[in-house]
């Protein structure tokens, strides 16, 4: 098992906390480990792989708009 997943039932908030917990490791990982993480999270969270990859890439990152407005990408919101 590559990812960190709690044992209790997963509500939407808990699913997003799992995504937030695994996001830094996903961003640092190589392609083989990323694929394994996506497979495990897909089986547990029942999300599409592309959606999971988007969440893992963007969660917790600062995003700047064209008008210099900065916001933090948070999947829990």
C-alpha positions, 0 to 999 in steps of 0.5 A: 500500500502506497497511500495513507488512508483512514480505516473509517467510512469516508464522507466527502470531507474525509475523502478530501482530507485523504487527498490533501494528505497524499498530495505533497507525496504525489507531487514529489513522486515519479510516474510509477509511484504516481500510477500506483497511488492513483490506482489505490485511491481510485479503488478506495475513493471511487473517483475517476483517475483524471479527477484524482490526478487533478485534485492531487496536483492542485491541492494546497498550491498557490494560484495567481490570476492575471490580475495578481490575485492569489488564492490557495487551491483547497479541495475541501471547499 
